[in-house]
């Protein structure tokens, strides 16, 4: 299982290097599934374009970055040949709700079990742990999510913003 869990994305040379090492192929050959859903309830979504710009700067061709918004039907996306699933940040509880309702939790597990590298940013990182409740100090749970069980891809609770004042 290849997981890279971050607080703000591939914004350092060290993280970019680790990303390329995990994927194990030239950046120009990487096919990446970009999941922006957690940001859909945020006012400022500018960080999504920054995330994509970081990917392009690494050398991934923009046409190889496939959007997969879980607020829309994603069933027409061809998941075969994907090298990376990139789950962006935003509201953790909204993300968990959408992942469950769309059945995407099983798709993520299937892809990761099949060797696809998972990159998480903030909410996308928290999602893969055993419990997403760690997000309560900074993400409002306005979506009726009572079960805080994450995807359990790791047995560690992921707290990407542990050093923030809130």
RALIN-V678806 format. One record per residue. RES is the residue in three letters. OMEGA is omega in degrees with one decimal (* if undefined). NEAR is the number of other C-alpha atoms within 10 Angstrom. Layout:
# RALIN-V678806
res:RES omega:OMEGA near:NEAR
res:RES omega:OMEGA near:NEAR
This chain:
# RALIN-V678806
res:UNK omega:-178.3 near:14
res:UNK omega:-179.6 near:16
res:UNK omega:170.7 near:19
res:UNK omega:-172.3 near:17
res:UNK omega:-173.3 near:24
res:UNK omega:175.3 near:23
res:UNK omega:-174.9 near:20
res:UNK omega:174.1 near:19
res:UNK omega:-175.8 near:26
res:UNK omega:-172.4 near:25
res:UNK omega:174.4 near:14
res:UNK omega:178.3 near:11
res:UNK omega:179.7 near:10
res:UNK omega:179.8 near:9
res:UNK omega:178.1 near:15
res:UNK omega:177.8 near:17
res:UNK omega:179.1 near:12
res:UNK omega:177.4 near:14
res:UNK omega:-178.3 near:21
res:UNK omega:177.5 near:14
res:UNK omega:179.6 near:11
res:UNK omega:-177.8 near:17
res:UNK omega:173.2 near:17
res:UNK omega:175.3 near:12
res:UNK omega:179.4 near:11
res:UNK omega:-177.3 near:12
res:UNK omega:-176.9 near:17
res:UNK omega:179.3 near:13
res:UNK omega:-175.1 near:12
res:UNK omega:170.6 near:20
res:UNK omega:-170.4 near:21
res:UNK omega:174.8 near:26
res:UNK omega:-175.4 near:22
res:UNK omega:-177.0 near:21
res:UNK omega:-176.6 near:21
res:UNK omega:-165.8 near:22
res:UNK omega:-177.1 near:26
res:UNK omega:-178.7 near:27
res:UNK omega:-174.8 near:22
res:UNK omega:-179.4 near:17
res:UNK omega:179.6 near:12
res:UNK omega:175.3 near:12
res:UNK omega:-178.0 near:8
res:UNK omega:179.7 near:10
res:UNK omega:-175.7 near:15
res:UNK omega:-179.2 near:10
res:UNK omega:177.6 near:15
res:UNK omega:178.2 near:18
res:UNK omega:175.2 near:10
res:UNK omega:177.9 near:15
res:UNK omega:179.3 near:21
res:UNK omega:178.2 near:19
res:UNK omega:176.8 near:15
res:UNK omega:179.9 near:17
res:UNK omega:179.0 near:20
res:UNK omega:178.0 near:17
res:UNK omega:177.1 near:13
res:UNK omega:179.4 near:18
res:UNK omega:177.4 near:14
res:UNK omega:178.8 near:20
res:UNK omega:-177.4 near:16
res:UNK omega:-179.6 near:15
res:UNK omega:176.1 near:9
res:UNK omega:175.7 near:16
res:UNK omega:-173.8 near:20
res:UNK omega:178.3 near:18
res:UNK omega:177.4 near:15
res:UNK omega:-178.5 near:20
res:UNK omega:-176.3 near:17
res:UNK omega:170.5 near:22
res:UNK omega:179.5 near:15
res:UNK omega:177.8 near:9
res:UNK omega:-178.8 near:10
res:UNK omega:-173.1 near:14
res:UNK omega:177.3 near:10
res:UNK omega:179.0 near:7
res:UNK omega:175.8 near:11
res:UNK omega:-177.8 near:10
res:UNK omega:-179.3 near:16
res:UNK omega:179.0 near:8
res:UNK omega:176.3 near:10
res:UNK omega:177.9 near:18
res:UNK omega:-172.7 near:22
res:UNK omega:165.1 near:24
res:UNK omega:-173.5 near:24
res:UNK omega:-176.7 near:26
res:UNK omega:-174.7 near:25
res:UNK omega:-178.0 near:28
res:UNK omega:-177.8 near:30
res:UNK omega:-179.7 near:25
res:UNK omega:-176.0 near:24
res:UNK omega:-175.8 near:29
res:UNK omega:174.9 near:27
res:UNK omega:178.9 near:22
res:UNK omega:-179.8 near:27
res:UNK omega:178.4 near:27
res:UNK omega:-178.3 near:19
res:UNK omega:179.5 near:19
res:UNK omega:179.8 near:21
res:UNK omega:-175.8 near:14
res:UNK omega:-178.8 near:12
res:UNK omega:-177.8 near:16
res:UNK omega:-176.9 near:12
res:UNK omega:176.3 near:15
res:UNK omega:178.9 near:17
res:UNK omega:178.4 near:13
res:UNK omega:178.1 near:13
res:UNK omega:-179.2 near:18
res:UNK omega:178.6 near:17
res:UNK omega:-178.7 near:12
res:UNK omega:-178.9 near:19
res:UNK omega:177.0 near:19
res:UNK omega:179.5 near:13
res:UNK omega:175.3 near:11
res:UNK omega:178.2 near:14
res:UNK omega:178.4 near:22
res:UNK omega:178.7 near:23
res:UNK omega:174.6 near:28
res:UNK omega:177.6 near:22
res:UNK omega:173.8 near:26
res:UNK omega:176.6 near:22
res:UNK omega:-179.8 near:24
res:UNK omega:177.9 near:30
res:UNK omega:175.6 near:29
res:UNK omega:-178.7 near:28
res:UNK omega:-176.1 near:30
res:UNK omega:-171.9 near:32
res:UNK omega:179.0 near:27
res:UNK omega:-179.2 near:20
res:UNK omega:-175.3 near:18
res:UNK omega:-178.2 near:19
res:UNK omega:-178.6 near:23
res:UNK omega:177.6 near:21
res:UNK omega:-178.7 near:18
res:UNK omega:-175.2 near:23
res:UNK omega:180.0 near:13
res:UNK omega:-175.3 near:10
res:UNK omega:177.7 near:13
res:UNK omega:175.5 near:15
res:UNK omega:177.2 near:12
res:UNK omega:-179.1 near:16
res:UNK omega:-170.3 near:9
res:UNK omega:176.8 near:12
res:UNK omega:-179.9 near:9
res:UNK omega:-179.9 near:12
res:UNK omega:179.1 near:10
res:UNK omega:-176.7 near:12
res:UNK omega:179.4 near:17
res:UNK omega:177.6 near:15
res:UNK omega:-176.6 near:21
res:UNK omega:178.0 near:21
res:UNK omega:173.3 near:14
res:UNK omega:171.3 near:18
res:UNK omega:178.4 near:14
res:UNK omega:179.2 near:12
res:UNK omega:171.7 near:12
res:UNK omega:-176.3 near:18
res:UNK omega:-179.9 near:25
res:UNK omega:-173.0 near:19
res:UNK omega:-178.4 near:20
res:UNK omega:-173.9 near:16
res:UNK omega:-176.0 near:11
res:UNK omega:175.9 near:7
res:UNK omega:-177.9 near:7
res:UNK omega:179.9 near:7
res:UNK omega:* near:8
